[in-house]
Each structure stands twice: as C-alpha cells, then as structure tokens.
Amino acid sequence: MKRLRSDRWIRYYKPETKEWIAFFKFRGMGDCGTYFRYQPSEQNLPVLVEIRAKLECDGTEAYSADEVPTTWKQYEVPFD
C-alpha cells in the first residue's frame, strides 16, 4: 500500500481492492475529520463511492489511517 502523507491528509491506494482512500483528520488522534473512498470507473478513473464525516472533535470514535470510520455519519454520494 503506497501512502502519501501530510500533517492531516492521509492518502493511499489499496491494490487488493483497487480503491483510493483519502482521510483528512482534523487532529492527530483521528476522532474527527472526513473520509473518502474511491473506486475505478470503467474508464479506470477514480469515482467517489463513500463519504463519512465527524465534525465534532470530542475524543470519542477515534480511527487510525488504516481503519474505516464506520461509526461516523455516512453521507449520500452524488451520482450523475
């Protein structure tokens, strides 16, 4: 899994599922932020398939970069 890291953005590609993950932590412990999951389209371009977010940084429901924040609110992905 290749990762591109900054202080808050964690981005990586999962070759076993052909997914791109972008996780923006509002702070280091990972208890708030936004999570995006992309899969390839038929043209092999990234298509957003999942959005999750937790805007309140309250010290609960913390996730590492490798985990899907399943307890965070999931938002509807806009499709054409």
Short mmCIF file of the C-alpha atoms (twelve columns), coordinates in Angstrom:
data_MODEL
# 
_entry.id   MODEL 
# 
loop_
_atom_site.group_PDB 
_atom_site.id 
_atom_site.type_symbol 
_atom_site.label_atom_id 
_atom_site.label_alt_id 
_atom_site.label_comp_id 
_atom_site.label_asym_id 
_atom_site.label_seq_id 
_atom_site.Cartn_x 
_atom_site.Cartn_y 
_atom_site.Cartn_z 
_atom_site.pdbx_PDB_model_num 
ATOM 1  C CA . MET A 1  0.000   0.000  0.000   1 
ATOM 2  C CA . LYS A 2  1.610   3.264  -1.091  1 
ATOM 3  C CA . ARG A 3  0.889   6.261  1.120   1 
ATOM 4  C CA . LEU A 4  1.121   9.987  0.622   1 
ATOM 5  C CA . ARG A 5  1.141   11.757 3.976   1 
ATOM 6  C CA . SER A 6  0.915   15.290 5.213   1 
ATOM 7  C CA . ASP A 7  0.166   16.503 8.726   1 
ATOM 8  C CA . ARG A 8  -3.562  15.943 8.283   1 
ATOM 9  C CA . TRP A 9  -4.194  14.236 4.941   1 
ATOM 10 C CA . ILE A 10 -3.610  10.511 4.689   1 
ATOM 11 C CA . ARG A 11 -3.994  9.194  1.141   1 
ATOM 12 C CA . TYR A 12 -3.277  5.705  -0.101  1 
ATOM 13 C CA . TYR A 13 -4.115  3.122  -2.740  1 
ATOM 14 C CA . LYS A 14 -5.271  -0.393 -1.815  1 
ATOM 15 C CA . PRO A 15 -4.215  -2.664 -4.709  1 
ATOM 16 C CA . GLU A 16 -6.141  -5.675 -3.353  1 
ATOM 17 C CA . THR A 17 -9.463  -3.791 -3.747  1 
ATOM 18 C CA . LYS A 18 -8.318  -1.218 -6.347  1 
ATOM 19 C CA . GLU A 19 -9.538  1.581  -4.081  1 
ATOM 20 C CA . TRP A 20 -8.133  5.001  -3.278  1 
ATOM 21 C CA . ILE A 21 -8.635  6.281  0.270   1 
ATOM 22 C CA . ALA A 22 -8.378  9.891  1.458   1 
ATOM 23 C CA . PHE A 23 -8.701  10.532 5.195   1 
ATOM 24 C CA . PHE A 24 -8.487  14.116 6.464   1 
ATOM 25 C CA . LYS A 25 -8.001  14.160 10.230  1 
ATOM 26 C CA . PHE A 26 -8.998  17.405 11.905  1 
ATOM 27 C CA . ARG A 27 -6.494  16.482 14.609  1 
ATOM 28 C CA . GLY A 28 -3.923  13.743 15.117  1 
ATOM 29 C CA . MET A 29 -5.910  11.291 17.218  1 
ATOM 30 C CA . GLY A 30 -8.414  10.726 14.383  1 
ATOM 31 C CA . ASP A 31 -11.578 11.370 16.379  1 
ATOM 32 C CA . CYS A 32 -12.924 13.829 13.804  1 
ATOM 33 C CA . GLY A 33 -12.454 14.544 10.131  1 
ATOM 34 C CA . THR A 34 -13.600 13.396 6.716   1 
ATOM 35 C CA . TYR A 35 -13.124 10.063 4.939   1 
ATOM 36 C CA . PHE A 36 -13.446 9.480  1.182   1 
ATOM 37 C CA . ARG A 37 -13.273 6.163  -0.701  1 
ATOM 38 C CA . TYR A 38 -12.904 5.945  -4.485  1 
ATOM 39 C CA . GLN A 39 -13.114 3.006  -6.901  1 
ATOM 40 C CA . PRO A 40 -12.119 2.917  -10.582 1 
ATOM 41 C CA . SER A 41 -14.750 3.533  -13.245 1 
ATOM 42 C CA . GLU A 42 -14.987 1.545  -16.476 1 
ATOM 43 C CA . GLN A 43 -12.559 4.119  -17.922 1 
ATOM 44 C CA . ASN A 44 -10.258 3.450  -14.942 1 
ATOM 45 C CA . LEU A 45 -10.845 6.919  -13.458 1 
ATOM 46 C CA . PRO A 46 -11.490 7.385  -9.725  1 
ATOM 47 C CA . VAL A 47 -15.178 7.594  -8.770  1 
ATOM 48 C CA . LEU A 48 -16.249 8.653  -5.277  1 
ATOM 49 C CA . VAL A 49 -18.264 5.829  -3.664  1 
ATOM 50 C CA . GLU A 50 -18.242 6.665  0.055   1 
ATOM 51 C CA . ILE A 51 -18.127 9.791  2.223   1 
ATOM 52 C CA . ARG A 52 -18.065 9.745  6.022   1 
ATOM 53 C CA . ALA A 53 -17.513 12.626 8.415   1 
ATOM 54 C CA . LYS A 54 -17.459 13.528 12.069  1 
ATOM 55 C CA . LEU A 55 -17.205 17.258 12.652  1 
ATOM 56 C CA . GLU A 56 -17.141 17.307 16.460  1 
ATOM 57 C CA . CYS A 57 -13.704 16.627 17.956  1 
ATOM 58 C CA . ASP A 58 -14.787 15.147 21.277  1 
ATOM 59 C CA . GLY A 59 -12.210 12.429 21.956  1 
ATOM 60 C CA . THR A 60 -14.554 9.555  21.032  1 
ATOM 61 C CA . GLU A 61 -14.754 7.323  17.957  1 
ATOM 62 C CA . ALA A 62 -11.071 7.738  17.028  1 
ATOM 63 C CA . TYR A 63 -9.723  5.871  13.991  1 
ATOM 64 C CA . SER A 64 -6.284  5.189  12.592  1 
ATOM 65 C CA . ALA A 65 -5.484  5.797  8.935   1 
ATOM 66 C CA . ASP A 66 -5.992  2.105  8.095   1 
ATOM 67 C CA . GLU A 67 -9.488  1.884  9.578   1 
ATOM 68 C CA . VAL A 68 -12.825 2.794  8.018   1 
ATOM 69 C CA . PRO A 69 -14.647 5.148  10.420  1 
ATOM 70 C CA . THR A 70 -17.827 3.050  10.380  1 
ATOM 71 C CA . THR A 71 -19.446 4.835  13.331  1 
ATOM 72 C CA . TRP A 72 -19.137 8.235  11.651  1 
ATOM 73 C CA . LYS A 73 -22.108 9.647  9.734   1 
ATOM 74 C CA . GLN A 74 -22.220 8.408  6.140   1 
ATOM 75 C CA . TYR A 75 -23.312 10.922 3.506   1 
ATOM 76 C CA . GLU A 76 -25.048 10.244 0.212   1 
ATOM 77 C CA . VAL A 77 -22.647 10.279 -2.712  1 
ATOM 78 C CA . PRO A 78 -23.917 12.434 -5.600  1 
ATOM 79 C CA . PHE A 79 -24.182 10.333 -8.743  1 
ATOM 80 C CA . ASP A 80 -24.969 11.515 -12.280 1 
# 
